[in-house]
Amino acid sequence: MGVTGIAGDRVWTGRTFGGGYSDAMETFLVGIVLALIGLAICFLGLRFWFILLPVFSGVTGFFVGARVMQDIFGTGFLSTATSWIVGIVMAIVLALLSYFIWYAGAIIMAGAVGASLFSGVLHALFTDPWGIVLFVVALVGAIIFAVGALMLNLPIYIIIVNSALAGAALAVAGLLTIFGTIEVEELANGAALAVVNETKLGNASWLWVVAWIVIAAVGMYYQLRGVEETRLPEEKWVPAKAA
């Protein structure tokens, strides 16, 4: 099946996605990075969790910081130097937190997945659920998943499930960004929401949602095969290097 059959009418032409060359290259590079990081997190989230948890937390921090600046100043997503700087600072802070307190990375990952899934479901059910309602629903999802991760005390399986779901969402969103179906600005609301939004609008086939589920399931299976080889620190609130 060709790109247009599953990704809508917008196709990479080598020159533009409907904007200038620089915008097209930025979109293409963002898509490549997201797809590669997503696949790595999905399939290797547990085996290389010392590295990938801080990476995922950094990606989450970057998009959260940039989105906050967008909401405060009403500018486009990543359209100003300030939004880039704030996003990078947030990325560094969450990445360092995840590295020096390893379980914080698992909780951040769980919260990000919860916010993404809850907002994605809300957007699939309603036409335009933006504003305070979407923020509250995403926040509730983040809290439920984060608290659940903290209370269940099953860090290995928390990492496997959340890394597979989050990684698969990033990978699919990255591919759709490469094809020009998802614009960089849409990623401010999360990878899962961006994918659901484009499929709902008819710009991409629902096969992409199926692909997300399949990739996540395969990622979970692949990671479960390596559980016996993984040794986590006995203490939750210590650096990852203590393992």
N, C-alpha and C positions, 0 to 999 in steps of 0.2 A: 504493500500500500504506500502510495507516495506521501510526501509531506503535506500536500494540500488536503489529502483525504482525512488526515487525523489532526492537523494543526490549523485548519481554517484556510483562508485565502491569502494570508500574509506569508510570503515566502522569501527566504534569503536570496538576494540576487547578486551578492558580491559587492554591491554598491550602497544599497540602502534598504531599510525596512519601512520606508515612508518618511525618513528624516535625512539629515546630512550624513556624510561618510563617517565623521567622528562619532556621532550618536550611534550609528550602526555598529561601529567597532566596539564602542563601550558596551552596548547591549550584548554583542557576541562574546566578548571577554567575560562579562559578568555571568552569562549563561554557562560558558565552559567551566569557570571556577566553581559555580554552584553545583553543576552536574558531577564534577570530579570529587568534590568534597562530600556531596551527598552519597555517592556510591561507596566512598571510603568509610563513611560513618555507618551506612546501612550494613555492609558486609564485614567490616573490621572494627566496629565500635567497641567490642569487648576485648578482642585480642590486642588492639593497640589503644586501649582506652586512656592510658597515661597521656598520650599525645592528642587523641581525637576529642576527648571531653573538653580540654581547654580550647581546642580549635572550634568546636561547635558553640561553646559559650562565647567565644570571641565573635563568631558570626552573628549570634543572637544579640549580643551587646551592640554590635555595629548597626544593625537594622533598627533596634529599639532606640538608640541614641539619635540616629538620623531621622526617624519618624517623629520623635519628640520635638526636634527642631522644626520639622515641617509643620506640625500642629501649632507650635507656639508662634511662628512667624508667618505662616500661611504661604510658604514658598514650595516649590516643587521638590520632590524627593531627590536628595543628593544633588540639588541644583546650585548650592552655594558652598563656598569653602568652609563656612562654619558648620554646616551639617556633616561634612566629611570629617572635620576635626573632632566634633562631639562623638560621632559614630566610632572613630578610631580610638578615642579615649575610653569610651564605654567598652569597646571590644577588648582593650588591654586590661581594664579593671576586672571584667568577668573572666577573662582567660587566666589571669594571675590567681584570682580567687579559686578557680577550678583546679589549678595546679597545686597551690599550697594547701588547700583544704579539699581533698579529692571528692568527698561526698557532696560538697557544694555543687560540683559539676553535674553529678547525677540528679540533684534536685532542680538545678537550672534547666537541664535537659527535659526533665519530666514536666516542669512548668511551661516550657516553650511548646512542647507537644500538646499539652492540655489546652493552651490558649489557641493554638493553631487549629486543632480539631473542633473545638467549640465554636469558634468564629466561622470556620468552614461550613459546619452544619447549619448555623444560623443563616449564612449567606445563601446556602442551597435552598432553604425553606422560604426565605423572603426576598423580595425583589431588590430592595435597597436599604439594608439594615445598618446604615452608617451612623456615626455620631456616638452619643453616650451609651446607647443600648449595645452597640457592638463592642465598645470598650469594656463595659461591665460584664458582658457574657465571656469575653476573652479572659478577663481578670478572674472570673469565677472558675473557668476551666483551668487556668494556670494554678490557682490556689488548690483546687481539688487534686490535681495530679501531683503537685509538689508535696502537699500534706500526705497524700497517699504513699508517695515514695518514702517519706520520712517515717511513717507509721508501719509500713509493711516490713521494713528491715530486710529486704531481699535485694541487695544492691546489684548482684550479678544479673538477675532477671529484669530488674528495673532498667539497667543499662541496655540489655539486649532488646527489650520491647521498644523502649523509647528511641534508641539509636536507629533501629530498623525503620520505625514509622517516620521519624524526622528525616533520616537520610534518604529514604525513598521519596518523600515529598520534595526535598531539595533537588534530587536528581531529576525528577519529572519536571519541576518548575524550571530547572536549568535548561533542559532540552527544549521546552516550549519557549524559553527566552531566546535561545539560539535560533529557533525557527521564526522568531519575530512575533509569535502569538501573544506572549506575555511581555509587557513593557517593564522596564526597570522600576518605574514608579509604583507599579502594582505590588512589587515584592515588599514594599513597606508594610503591607498588611499581613505578611506571612506567606510562605510558599504554598501551604495547603489552600489558603483562601484564594490565592491567585489562580491556582489550577481549577478549583471549583468554579470560580467566577467566569473564567474563559469557557469552560465546558457548558455552563449554564447559559451564557450568551450565544452559544453556538459557534464560537470562534475555534473551538477544539472539540474533538469527539470525546464522549464519555469513556472511550477506550483508554484514555489517559488516566482516568480515575481507577479503572480496572488495573492498569499497569502499575499504578502506585501501590495498590493492595497486593498485587502479585509480587512485586519487587520487595516490599516489606516482609511478606511471608517467607520468601526465599532467603532474605537476609537474616530473619530470625532463625530459620532452620540451620543456616550455615554457621551462625554464631553459637547455637546450642551444641553443635558438634565439638566446639572447642572449650566448653565449660570446664572440663577436668584439667585443662592445661593452664587455667587462669587462677592466679592467687592474688586476692585483694588484701590490703592491710586490715588487720583485725580491728584497729581503731578507725572510726569514721572521720574524725576531725584532725587528720594528720596529712602531711604532704604525700602526694602520689608516689614519690621516690622512696617512701618508707617501705614499700612492698618488697 
